[in-house]
Amino acid sequence: MKAFMKSTVVALAIVALVSLSAFAGDKNKNKSKSETKDVTLTEDVMVNGTLVKAGECQVKFDEATNELSILKDGKVKAKTPAHVEARTDKARETKIRTVDKGGVAELLGVSFNGSTRDVLVGAAGSQSGSQ
């Protein structure tokens, strides 16, 4: 009878631990996902009407707000609405995509290293100029 009770207590303890770890894993699914990468801008870039000077910066996309931010020295220099589009393969490196608009580079989007999605400037379904 003692062996049966020990087995039952051990089994209940294992079930309790497994259920706690399952709940802990689900907790992170509800948090907003954001991705931040360090990049070097080789030229000045216009982001939603704000000129960001060339140099080292961080690019951050927040899925909860669908907002792409450019940060320098931890400070937000520019923000713009953005959306994601699927890629056919994983991005091999983090790349900034721009288009020349009258001698000034304008941000079109970002590909994050290892991601199967591209972040494109503008709301989903919107078209902005020629590419």
Secondary structure, DSSP 8 states (H G I E B T S, - for coil): -HHHHHHHHHHHHHHHHHHHHHHHHHHGGGS--EEEEEEEESS-EEETTEEE-SEEEEEEEETTTTEEEEEETTEEEEEEEEEEEE-SS--SS-EEEEEEETTEEEEEEEE-TT-SEEEEESSTT---S--
